[in-house]
Amino acid sequence: MKDKKLLEFTNSNNFLQLSPKDSMGTNLNLERISNVLDLINNPCKEIPAIQVVGTNGKGSIARFLESCLIEAGINVGATTSPHLVNWNERIRVNGKNISNNEFTNHILKVQNLSQDLSEFELVITCALDYFSIKNVELIILEAGLGGRLDATTSHPKRPLIAIGSIGLDHCEYLGDNIVAITNEKAAVITTGSTVISSNQNEKVSRILEEIAFKKKAVLKWVKPLPKSWELGIPGEVQRKNAAVAKGIIQELKNLGWELNTSQIKNGLKNAKWPARLQRIYWKGKPLLLDGAHNPHAASELAKERLLWKENEKGVHWILGIQSHKKGPEIIRLLVKKNDHAWIIPVPNQNSWLASELSKSCPDLSNQLHQISNVEEILERFIKRGEWPKPFPIIAGSLFLFENFMSNEFD
């Protein structure tokens, strides 16, 4: 069985295809990854890391940080998740993905030591080993679904903690209420660390303050950046995420690095993060992609649509929602009067059907339509001779977007 797994891995362009969408693992603990890191002499144990946690905005915060650090010439390693096309997107040094050969070699090395790691733990272990070889000066670790028992928390030196918006998601693992989820995520706060967060739910804020106080950590709240700051990732919510990144960057002076305003501004301006209100083209026609996969993210996307010209005439949502997500809540947040939602299956995942969503949202049933794939509805728009305005938007799961990042789309 071991040889089969390695063979399938090494022959795969997308890596780890045995169960590529179960990358987080469901048995959360730090013992497995800590044992394997001990076997390879705890790579990067003396290298400081910025850990990024939260429910939404983690990837954007990490990208803003990475871009600023590259602008300043700091040798930075970053790990983010999930990927859109290839697994090696998850491990980068100075913005460049680990190569297929290097990733394969690190995977095989770690798997020869242990077959017990979840895929997420495996990737984090490989990342730390790779960063050590590349002599990075600073690490960005985006947490997976958790915090307290997240694989990124196995890294022993995390003096800076960036916190994105905390809301309800992954309730099956973290708890079914905002207090439980916040406690899990805030548990990453280390003694004496500096924590940067934008405004949060009142309950979330109180828990963060209590835990920071107990850990003798410094908790700083930041306000969204003004419009005078140009951001490379579109969307008003990114002003909060960029503010968190800026706050972390300003704290680096305590670790020996000090970026000037020009480096920070250029870094935030040049940051890129696919599938976050990203415009692409299909047969020359514009679409938007956004990975809003839980109610909190859907709420932010619903606010964003209010800024679109002619949004009151109706938006065409093309939505793929995994069945373990709060589908009806997402639908109610997004679908308004004159809108239509075209429901598609998420590839290789159990997904909500339009019929199921209609039962939960009977008042919206006439606006919910089942289709087999994205091209089906896009071809209909082409045939009717008038492309929708605002542009159609594809959302609901990041796992929808692999084809859109390939040559199938312009």
C-alpha positions as a Markdown table, in Angstrom:
| # | Residue | x | y | z |
|---|---|---|---|---|
| 1 | Met | 0.0 | 0.0 | 0.0 |
| 2 | Lys | 2.9 | 2.3 | 0.8 |
| 3 | Asp | 4.5 | 1.8 | -2.6 |
| 4 | Lys | 1.2 | 2.4 | -4.4 |
| 5 | Lys | 0.7 | 5.7 | -2.6 |
| 6 | Leu | 4.2 | 6.9 | -3.5 |
| 7 | Leu | 3.8 | 5.8 | -7.1 |
| 8 | Glu | 0.5 | 7.7 | -7.4 |
| 9 | Phe | 2.0 | 10.7 | -5.8 |
| 10 | Thr | 5.2 | 10.9 | -7.9 |
| 11 | Asn | 3.3 | 10.3 | -11.2 |
| 12 | Ser | 0.7 | 13.1 | -10.4 |
| 13 | Asn | 0.9 | 16.6 | -11.8 |
| 14 | Asn | -1.4 | 17.7 | -9.0 |
| 15 | Phe | 0.3 | 15.7 | -6.2 |
| 16 | Leu | -1.3 | 13.7 | -3.4 |
| 17 | Gln | -4.3 | 12.7 | -5.5 |
| 18 | Leu | -5.4 | 9.9 | -3.3 |
| 19 | Ser | -7.6 | 12.3 | -1.4 |
| 20 | Pro | -6.7 | 15.8 | -2.5 |
| 21 | Lys | -9.6 | 17.6 | -1.0 |
| 22 | Asp | -9.2 | 16.1 | 2.5 |
| 23 | Ser | -6.0 | 18.0 | 3.1 |
| 24 | Met | -6.7 | 19.1 | 6.6 |
| 25 | Gly | -7.3 | 15.8 | 8.2 |
| 26 | Thr | -10.0 | 15.2 | 10.8 |
| 27 | Asn | -8.1 | 13.9 | 13.7 |
| 28 | Leu | -6.5 | 17.1 | 14.9 |
| 29 | Asn | -3.5 | 16.9 | 17.2 |
| 30 | Leu | 0.1 | 18.0 | 17.3 |
| 31 | Glu | 1.8 | 14.8 | 18.4 |
| 32 | Arg | 2.1 | 13.3 | 14.9 |
| 33 | Ile | 3.8 | 16.3 | 13.3 |
| 34 | Ser | 5.9 | 17.0 | 16.3 |
| 35 | Asn | 7.3 | 13.5 | 16.3 |
| 36 | Val | 8.3 | 13.7 | 12.7 |
| 37 | Leu | 9.8 | 17.2 | 13.1 |
| 38 | Asp | 11.9 | 15.8 | 15.9 |
| 39 | Leu | 13.2 | 13.1 | 13.5 |
| 40 | Ile | 14.4 | 15.7 | 11.1 |
| 41 | Asn | 16.0 | 17.9 | 13.8 |
| 42 | Asn | 13.2 | 20.5 | 13.9 |
| 43 | Pro | 14.0 | 22.5 | 10.8 |
| 44 | Cys | 13.6 | 26.3 | 11.2 |
| 45 | Lys | 13.1 | 26.0 | 14.9 |
| 46 | Glu | 15.1 | 29.2 | 15.4 |
| 47 | Ile | 13.5 | 31.1 | 12.5 |
| 48 | Pro | 10.7 | 33.4 | 13.6 |
| 49 | Ala | 7.3 | 32.9 | 12.0 |
| 50 | Ile | 4.2 | 35.1 | 11.5 |
| 51 | Gln | 1.2 | 32.8 | 12.1 |
| 52 | Val | -2.0 | 33.8 | 10.4 |
| 53 | Val | -5.2 | 32.4 | 11.9 |
| 54 | Gly | -9.0 | 33.2 | 11.5 |
| 55 | Thr | -12.0 | 32.0 | 9.6 |
| 56 | Asn | -11.8 | 34.3 | 6.5 |
| 57 | Gly | -9.0 | 36.5 | 5.1 |
| 58 | Lys | -6.1 | 34.4 | 6.2 |
| 59 | Gly | -4.8 | 33.8 | 2.6 |
| 60 | Ser | -5.1 | 37.5 | 1.7 |
| 61 | Ile | -3.3 | 38.6 | 4.9 |
| 62 | Ala | -0.5 | 36.1 | 4.1 |
| 63 | Arg | -0.2 | 37.4 | 0.5 |
| 64 | Phe | -0.1 | 41.0 | 1.6 |
| 65 | Leu | 2.7 | 40.1 | 4.1 |
| 66 | Glu | 4.6 | 38.1 | 1.6 |
| 67 | Ser | 4.5 | 40.8 | -1.0 |
| 68 | Cys | 5.7 | 43.5 | 1.5 |
| 69 | Leu | 8.6 | 41.3 | 2.7 |
| 70 | Ile | 9.7 | 40.5 | -0.9 |
| 71 | Glu | 9.6 | 44.2 | -1.6 |
| 72 | Ala | 12.0 | 44.8 | 1.3 |
| 73 | Gly | 14.4 | 42.1 | 0.2 |
| 74 | Ile | 13.7 | 39.8 | 3.1 |
| 75 | Asn | 14.2 | 36.1 | 2.3 |
| 76 | Val | 10.7 | 34.8 | 3.2 |
| 77 | Gly | 9.1 | 31.4 | 3.2 |
| 78 | Ala | 5.3 | 31.1 | 3.1 |
| 79 | Thr | 2.8 | 28.3 | 3.3 |
| 80 | Thr | -0.8 | 28.9 | 2.5 |
| 81 | Ser | -3.8 | 26.6 | 1.7 |
| 82 | Pro | -5.8 | 25.4 | -0.1 |
| 83 | His | -4.2 | 25.4 | -3.5 |
| 84 | Leu | -6.1 | 26.1 | -6.7 |
| 85 | Val | -4.3 | 23.9 | -9.3 |
| 86 | Asn | -1.2 | 22.3 | -7.9 |
| 87 | Trp | -0.1 | 21.4 | -4.4 |
| 88 | Asn | 3.2 | 23.1 | -4.8 |
| 89 | Glu | 1.4 | 26.4 | -4.7 |
| 90 | Arg | 1.2 | 25.9 | -0.9 |
| 91 | Ile | 5.0 | 26.2 | -0.4 |
| 92 | Arg | 6.8 | 29.3 | -1.6 |
| 93 | Val | 10.1 | 31.1 | -1.1 |
| 94 | Asn | 10.1 | 34.8 | -2.1 |
| 95 | Gly | 6.9 | 34.2 | -3.9 |
| 96 | Lys | 8.1 | 31.3 | -6.1 |
| 97 | Asn | 6.5 | 27.9 | -5.7 |
| 98 | Ile | 8.5 | 25.0 | -4.7 |
| 99 | Ser | 9.4 | 23.0 | -7.9 |
| 100 | Asn | 7.7 | 19.7 | -8.6 |
| 101 | Asn | 11.0 | 17.8 | -8.2 |
| 102 | Glu | 11.8 | 19.5 | -4.9 |
| 103 | Phe | 8.3 | 18.9 | -3.6 |
| 104 | Thr | 8.4 | 15.2 | -4.6 |
| 105 | Asn | 11.8 | 14.7 | -2.9 |
| 106 | His | 10.6 | 16.3 | 0.4 |
| 107 | Ile | 7.3 | 14.4 | 0.3 |
| 108 | Leu | 9.1 | 11.1 | -0.1 |
| 109 | Lys | 11.6 | 12.0 | 2.6 |
| 110 | Val | 8.9 | 12.7 | 5.1 |
| 111 | Gln | 6.7 | 9.7 | 4.1 |
| 112 | Asn | 9.6 | 7.4 | 4.6 |
| 113 | Leu | 9.7 | 8.5 | 8.2 |
| 114 | Ser | 6.0 | 8.3 | 8.8 |
| 115 | Gln | 2.8 | 7.3 | 7.0 |
| 116 | Asp | 0.6 | 8.7 | 9.8 |
| 117 | Leu | 0.6 | 12.4 | 8.9 |
| 118 | Ser | -2.5 | 14.0 | 7.4 |
| 119 | Glu | -1.9 | 15.6 | 4.1 |
| 120 | Phe | -1.9 | 19.1 | 5.7 |
| 121 | Glu | 0.6 | 18.0 | 8.3 |
| 122 | Leu | 2.7 | 16.5 | 5.5 |
| 123 | Val | 2.8 | 19.7 | 3.6 |
| 124 | Ile | 3.7 | 21.8 | 6.6 |
| 125 | Thr | 6.5 | 19.4 | 7.5 |
| 126 | Cys | 7.9 | 19.6 | 4.0 |
| 127 | Ala | 7.6 | 23.3 | 4.0 |
| 128 | Leu | 9.6 | 23.8 | 7.2 |
| 129 | Asp | 12.3 | 21.3 | 5.8 |
| 130 | Tyr | 12.4 | 23.2 | 2.5 |
| 131 | Phe | 12.6 | 26.6 | 4.2 |
| 132 | Ser | 15.6 | 25.4 | 6.2 |
| 133 | Ile | 17.4 | 24.4 | 3.1 |
| 134 | Lys | 16.6 | 27.7 | 1.5 |
| 135 | Asn | 17.9 | 29.6 | 4.5 |
| 136 | Val | 14.8 | 31.8 | 4.9 |
| 137 | Glu | 15.0 | 34.6 | 7.4 |
| 138 | Leu | 11.3 | 34.8 | 8.2 |
| 139 | Ile | 8.3 | 32.5 | 7.8 |
| 140 | Ile | 4.6 | 33.1 | 7.1 |
| 141 | Leu | 2.4 | 30.2 | 8.3 |
| 142 | Glu | -1.3 | 30.3 | 7.3 |
| 143 | Ala | -3.2 | 28.0 | 9.6 |
| 144 | Gly | -5.6 | 25.5 | 8.2 |
| 145 | Leu | -9.0 | 25.0 | 9.7 |
| 146 | Gly | -8.0 | 25.4 | 13.3 |
| 147 | Gly | -5.5 | 26.9 | 15.7 |
| 148 | Arg | -4.7 | 25.2 | 18.9 |
| 149 | Leu | -4.1 | 21.8 | 17.2 |
| 150 | Asp | -3.3 | 23.1 | 13.8 |
| 151 | Ala | -0.1 | 21.8 | 12.2 |
| 152 | Thr | 1.3 | 25.3 | 11.9 |
| 153 | Thr | 1.2 | 25.6 | 15.7 |
| 154 | Ser | 3.9 | 23.0 | 15.9 |
| 155 | His | 6.4 | 25.6 | 15.0 |
| 156 | Pro | 8.0 | 26.8 | 18.3 |
| 157 | Lys | 8.8 | 30.4 | 17.4 |
| 158 | Arg | 5.8 | 32.4 | 16.6 |
| 159 | Pro | 6.3 | 35.9 | 18.0 |
| 160 | Leu | 3.7 | 37.6 | 15.7 |
| 161 | Ile | 0.1 | 36.5 | 15.3 |
| 162 | Ala | -2.1 | 37.9 | 12.6 |
| 163 | Ile | -5.8 | 37.3 | 13.1 |
| 164 | Gly | -8.3 | 37.5 | 10.2 |
| 165 | Ser | -12.1 | 37.7 | 10.7 |
| 166 | Ile | -13.4 | 34.9 | 13.0 |
| 167 | Gly | -16.8 | 33.4 | 12.3 |
| 168 | Leu | -18.7 | 30.1 | 12.0 |
| 169 | Asp | -17.0 | 27.5 | 9.8 |
| 170 | His | -15.6 | 23.9 | 10.2 |
| 171 | Cys | -18.0 | 23.6 | 13.2 |
| 172 | Glu | -17.8 | 19.8 | 13.0 |
| 173 | Tyr | -14.1 | 20.1 | 14.2 |
| 174 | Leu | -13.9 | 23.3 | 16.1 |
| 175 | Gly | -17.2 | 23.7 | 17.9 |
| 176 | Asp | -20.7 | 24.8 | 17.0 |
| 177 | Asn | -20.6 | 28.3 | 18.4 |
| 178 | Ile | -18.5 | 31.4 | 18.0 |
| 179 | Val | -17.1 | 31.1 | 21.5 |
| 180 | Ala | -15.8 | 27.6 | 21.0 |
| 181 | Ile | -14.3 | 28.5 | 17.6 |
| 182 | Thr | -12.6 | 31.6 | 18.9 |
| 183 | Asn | -11.1 | 29.8 | 21.8 |
| 184 | Glu | -9.6 | 27.2 | 19.4 |
| 185 | Lys | -8.1 | 29.9 | 17.1 |
| 186 | Ala | -7.0 | 32.2 | 19.9 |
| 187 | Ala | -5.1 | 29.4 | 21.6 |
| 188 | Val | -2.2 | 30.0 | 19.1 |
| 189 | Ile | -1.3 | 33.2 | 21.0 |
| 190 | Thr | 2.1 | 32.6 | 22.6 |
| 191 | Thr | 3.5 | 34.1 | 25.7 |
| 192 | Gly | 4.8 | 37.6 | 25.1 |
| 193 | Ser | 3.7 | 37.6 | 21.4 |
| 194 | Thr | 2.2 | 40.5 | 19.5 |
| 195 | Val | -1.2 | 40.0 | 18.1 |
| 196 | Ile | -2.8 | 42.1 | 15.4 |
| 197 | Ser | -6.5 | 42.0 | 14.5 |
| 198 | Ser | -9.1 | 44.2 | 12.8 |
| 199 | Asn | -12.5 | 44.7 | 14.4 |
| 200 | Gln | -14.3 | 41.5 | 15.4 |
| 201 | Asn | -17.6 | 40.3 | 16.8 |
| 202 | Glu | -18.0 | 41.5 | 20.4 |
| 203 | Lys | -17.7 | 38.0 | 21.8 |
| 204 | Val | -14.7 | 37.3 | 19.7 |
| 205 | Ser | -13.0 | 40.6 | 20.8 |
| 206 | Arg | -13.6 | 39.8 | 24.4 |
| 207 | Ile | -12.0 | 36.3 | 24.2 |
| 208 | Leu | -9.0 | 37.6 | 22.3 |
| 209 | Glu | -8.5 | 40.3 | 24.9 |
| 210 | Glu | -8.8 | 37.7 | 27.8 |
| 211 | Ile | -6.4 | 35.2 | 26.2 |
| 212 | Ala | -3.9 | 37.9 | 25.3 |
| 213 | Phe | -3.9 | 39.2 | 28.9 |
| 214 | Lys | -3.4 | 35.7 | 30.3 |
| 215 | Lys | -0.4 | 35.1 | 27.9 |
| 216 | Lys | 1.1 | 38.6 | 28.6 |
| 217 | Ala | 0.7 | 39.2 | 24.9 |
| 218 | Val | 0.2 | 42.6 | 23.3 |
| 219 | Leu | -3.0 | 42.8 | 21.3 |
| 220 | Lys | -3.4 | 45.7 | 18.9 |
| 221 | Trp | -6.6 | 46.5 | 17.0 |
| 222 | Val | -6.3 | 48.1 | 13.5 |
| 223 | Lys | -8.8 | 50.0 | 11.4 |
| 224 | Pro | -9.3 | 49.3 | 7.7 |
| 225 | Leu | -6.9 | 51.1 | 5.4 |
| 226 | Pro | -8.3 | 54.2 | 3.7 |
| 227 | Lys | -8.9 | 54.4 | 0.0 |
| 228 | Ser | -5.7 | 56.3 | -0.5 |
| 229 | Trp | -3.9 | 53.0 | -0.1 |
| 230 | Glu | -3.9 | 51.0 | -3.3 |
| 231 | Leu | -4.3 | 47.3 | -2.9 |
| 232 | Gly | -3.5 | 44.6 | -5.4 |
| 233 | Ile | -6.3 | 42.3 | -4.2 |
| 234 | Pro | -9.7 | 43.8 | -5.0 |
| 235 | Gly | -12.7 | 44.1 | -2.6 |
| 236 | Glu | -13.5 | 46.4 | 0.3 |
| 237 | Val | -12.9 | 43.7 | 2.8 |
| 238 | Gln | -9.3 | 43.6 | 1.8 |
| 239 | Arg | -8.8 | 47.0 | 3.5 |
| 240 | Lys | -9.2 | 45.1 | 6.8 |
| 241 | Asn | -6.9 | 42.3 | 5.8 |
| 242 | Ala | -4.3 | 44.7 | 4.5 |
| 243 | Ala | -4.5 | 46.7 | 7.7 |
| 244 | Val | -3.7 | 43.5 | 9.7 |
| 245 | Ala | -0.7 | 42.8 | 7.4 |
| 246 | Lys | 0.5 | 46.4 | 7.7 |
| 247 | Gly | 0.2 | 46.2 | 11.5 |
| 248 | Ile | 2.3 | 43.0 | 11.6 |
| 249 | Ile | 4.9 | 44.6 | 9.2 |
| 250 | Gln | 5.3 | 47.5 | 11.6 |
| 251 | Glu | 6.0 | 45.2 | 14.5 |
| 252 | Leu | 8.9 | 43.6 | 12.6 |
| 253 | Lys | 11.1 | 46.4 | 13.9 |
| 254 | Asn | 11.2 | 44.5 | 17.2 |
| 255 | Leu | 12.7 | 41.5 | 15.4 |
| 256 | Gly | 15.3 | 43.5 | 13.6 |
| 257 | Trp | 13.6 | 44.5 | 10.4 |
| 258 | Glu | 12.1 | 47.9 | 9.6 |
| 259 | Leu | 10.2 | 48.5 | 6.4 |
| 260 | Asn | 9.7 | 52.1 | 5.2 |
| 261 | Thr | 6.3 | 53.4 | 4.0 |
| 262 | Ser | 7.2 | 53.1 | 0.4 |
| 263 | Gln | 8.1 | 49.4 | 0.7 |
| 264 | Ile | 4.8 | 48.7 | 2.6 |
| 265 | Lys | 2.7 | 50.6 | 0.1 |
| 266 | Asn | 4.4 | 48.9 | -2.9 |
| 267 | Gly | 4.0 | 45.5 | -1.2 |
| 268 | Leu | 0.3 | 45.9 | -0.6 |
| 269 | Lys | -0.2 | 47.3 | -4.1 |
| 270 | Asn | 1.6 | 44.4 | -5.8 |
| 271 | Ala | 0.0 | 41.6 | -3.8 |
| 272 | Lys | -1.9 | 39.0 | -5.8 |
| 273 | Trp | -4.3 | 36.3 | -4.6 |
| 274 | Pro | -6.3 | 34.4 | -7.2 |
| 275 | Ala | -10.1 | 33.7 | -6.9 |
| 276 | Arg | -10.7 | 36.7 | -4.6 |
| 277 | Leu | -13.0 | 38.9 | -6.7 |
| 278 | Gln | -10.8 | 38.0 | -9.6 |
| 279 | Arg | -11.8 | 39.0 | -13.0 |
| 280 | Ile | -11.2 | 36.4 | -15.8 |
| 281 | Tyr | -12.6 | 36.0 | -19.3 |
| 282 | Trp | -14.5 | 33.2 | -21.0 |
| 283 | Lys | -14.7 | 33.5 | -24.8 |
| 284 | Gly | -13.8 | 37.1 | -24.3 |
| 285 | Lys | -16.6 | 37.7 | -21.8 |
| 286 | Pro | -15.9 | 38.8 | -18.2 |
| 287 | Leu | -16.6 | 36.8 | -15.1 |
| 288 | Leu | -15.8 | 37.2 | -11.4 |
| 289 | Leu | -14.4 | 34.4 | -9.2 |
| 290 | Asp | -14.6 | 34.6 | -5.4 |
| 291 | Gly | -14.0 | 31.8 | -2.9 |
| 292 | Ala | -16.9 | 32.8 | -0.5 |
| 293 | His | -17.4 | 29.4 | 1.1 |
| 294 | Asn | -19.1 | 30.1 | 4.4 |
| 295 | Pro | -21.7 | 32.6 | 5.7 |
| 296 | His | -19.2 | 35.1 | 7.0 |
| 297 | Ala | -17.5 | 35.3 | 3.6 |
| 298 | Ala | -20.9 | 35.4 | 1.9 |
| 299 | Ser | -21.9 | 38.3 | 4.0 |
| 300 | Glu | -18.8 | 40.2 | 2.9 |
| 301 | Leu | -19.5 | 39.4 | -0.7 |
| 302 | Ala | -23.1 | 40.5 | -0.3 |
| 303 | Lys | -21.8 | 43.9 | 0.9 |
| 304 | Glu | -19.4 | 44.0 | -2.1 |
| 305 | Arg | -22.3 | 43.5 | -4.6 |
| 306 | Leu | -23.9 | 46.7 | -3.4 |
| 307 | Leu | -21.0 | 48.6 | -4.9 |
| 308 | Trp | -21.5 | 47.1 | -8.4 |
| 309 | Lys | -23.2 | 49.2 | -11.0 |
| 310 | Glu | -26.7 | 48.1 | -11.8 |
| 311 | Asn | -26.7 | 45.4 | -9.1 |
| 312 | Glu | -30.3 | 46.1 | -8.3 |
| 313 | Lys | -31.3 | 44.7 | -11.7 |
| 314 | Gly | -30.1 | 41.3 | -10.6 |
| 315 | Val | -26.9 | 39.3 | -10.2 |
| 316 | His | -26.3 | 35.9 | -11.8 |
| 317 | Trp | -24.6 | 33.7 | -9.1 |
| 318 | Ile | -23.0 | 30.5 | -10.2 |
| 319 | Leu | -22.6 | 28.6 | -6.9 |
| 320 | Gly | -21.0 | 25.4 | -5.9 |
| 321 | Ile | -21.5 | 24.7 | -2.2 |
| 322 | Gln | -20.1 | 21.6 | -0.3 |
| 323 | Ser | -22.8 | 19.7 | 1.5 |
| 324 | His | -21.2 | 20.2 | 5.0 |
| 325 | Lys | -21.4 | 24.0 | 4.6 |
| 326 | Lys | -24.3 | 26.1 | 5.6 |
| 327 | Gly | -25.8 | 26.2 | 2.1 |
| 328 | Pro | -29.2 | 27.8 | 2.9 |
| 329 | Glu | -27.6 | 30.5 | 5.0 |
| 330 | Ile | -25.1 | 31.3 | 2.2 |
| 331 | Ile | -28.0 | 31.4 | -0.3 |
| 332 | Arg | -30.1 | 33.8 | 1.8 |
| 333 | Leu | -27.1 | 36.2 | 2.2 |
| 334 | Leu | -26.3 | 36.3 | -1.5 |
| 335 | Val | -29.6 | 35.9 | -3.5 |
| 336 | Lys | -31.7 | 39.1 | -3.5 |
| 337 | Lys | -34.6 | 40.3 | -5.6 |
| 338 | Asn | -34.1 | 39.9 | -9.3 |
| 339 | Asp | -31.1 | 37.6 | -8.8 |
| 340 | His | -30.7 | 34.1 | -10.1 |
| 341 | Ala | -28.5 | 31.4 | -8.6 |
| 342 | Trp | -27.3 | 28.6 | -10.8 |
| 343 | Ile | -26.3 | 25.7 | -8.6 |
| 344 | Ile | -23.5 | 23.4 | -9.7 |
| 345 | Pro | -21.7 | 20.4 | -8.1 |
| 346 | Val | -18.3 | 21.0 | -6.6 |
| 347 | Pro | -15.9 | 18.6 | -8.4 |
| 348 | Asn | -15.3 | 15.4 | -6.4 |
| 349 | Gln | -17.3 | 16.7 | -3.4 |
| 350 | Asn | -20.7 | 16.1 | -1.9 |
| 351 | Ser | -22.6 | 19.3 | -2.8 |
| 352 | Trp | -25.9 | 21.0 | -2.2 |
| 353 | Leu | -28.5 | 20.6 | -4.9 |
| 354 | Ala | -30.9 | 23.3 | -6.0 |
| 355 | Ser | -33.8 | 21.2 | -4.9 |
| 356 | Glu | -32.4 | 20.8 | -1.4 |
| 357 | Leu | -31.8 | 24.5 | -1.1 |
| 358 | Ser | -35.3 | 25.3 | -2.4 |
| 359 | Lys | -36.8 | 23.2 | 0.4 |
| 360 | Ser | -34.9 | 25.3 | 3.0 |
| 361 | Cys | -35.5 | 28.6 | 1.1 |
| 362 | Pro | -39.0 | 28.1 | -0.5 |
| 363 | Asp | -39.4 | 31.8 | -1.1 |
| 364 | Leu | -36.3 | 31.7 | -3.3 |
| 365 | Ser | -37.1 | 28.5 | -5.1 |
| 366 | Asn | -38.0 | 30.2 | -8.4 |
| 367 | Gln | -34.6 | 31.9 | -8.4 |
| 368 | Leu | -32.6 | 28.6 | -7.8 |
| 369 | His | -31.7 | 26.5 | -10.8 |
| 370 | Gln | -29.7 | 23.2 | -11.0 |
| 371 | Ile | -27.1 | 23.0 | -13.8 |
| 372 | Ser | -24.3 | 20.4 | -14.4 |
| 373 | Asn | -21.4 | 22.7 | -15.0 |
| 374 | Val | -20.3 | 26.3 | -15.5 |
| 375 | Glu | -20.1 | 26.2 | -19.2 |
| 376 | Glu | -23.8 | 25.2 | -19.5 |
| 377 | Ile | -25.1 | 28.5 | -18.2 |
| 378 | Leu | -22.3 | 30.6 | -19.8 |
| 379 | Glu | -23.3 | 29.2 | -23.2 |
| 380 | Arg | -26.9 | 30.2 | -22.5 |
| 381 | Phe | -25.8 | 33.7 | -21.8 |
| 382 | Ile | -23.8 | 33.7 | -25.1 |
| 383 | Lys | -26.8 | 32.4 | -27.1 |
| 384 | Arg | -29.2 | 35.0 | -25.8 |
| 385 | Gly | -26.9 | 37.7 | -27.2 |
| 386 | Glu | -26.6 | 39.8 | -24.1 |
| 387 | Trp | -24.0 | 39.3 | -21.4 |
| 388 | Pro | -25.2 | 39.9 | -17.9 |
| 389 | Lys | -24.3 | 43.2 | -16.1 |
| 390 | Pro | -23.1 | 43.0 | -13.4 |
| 391 | Phe | -20.8 | 40.2 | -14.6 |
| 392 | Pro | -21.8 | 36.6 | -13.6 |
| 393 | Ile | -19.9 | 35.6 | -10.4 |
| 394 | Ile | -18.8 | 32.1 | -9.6 |
| 395 | Ala | -18.5 | 31.4 | -5.8 |
| 396 | Gly | -19.1 | 29.0 | -3.0 |
| 397 | Ser | -16.0 | 26.9 | -2.9 |
| 398 | Leu | -12.3 | 27.4 | -3.8 |
| 399 | Phe | -12.4 | 23.8 | -5.3 |
| 400 | Leu | -14.4 | 25.2 | -8.2 |
| 401 | Phe | -11.6 | 27.1 | -9.7 |
| 402 | Glu | -9.0 | 24.7 | -10.9 |
| 403 | Asn | -10.2 | 24.8 | -14.5 |
| 404 | Phe | -10.5 | 28.6 | -14.4 |
| 405 | Met | -6.8 | 28.8 | -13.6 |
| 406 | Ser | -5.9 | 26.6 | -16.6 |
| 407 | Asn | -5.9 | 27.2 | -20.4 |
| 408 | Glu | -9.6 | 26.4 | -20.6 |
| 409 | Phe | -10.2 | 30.1 | -19.8 |
| 410 | Asp | -8.6 | 33.2 | -21.4 |
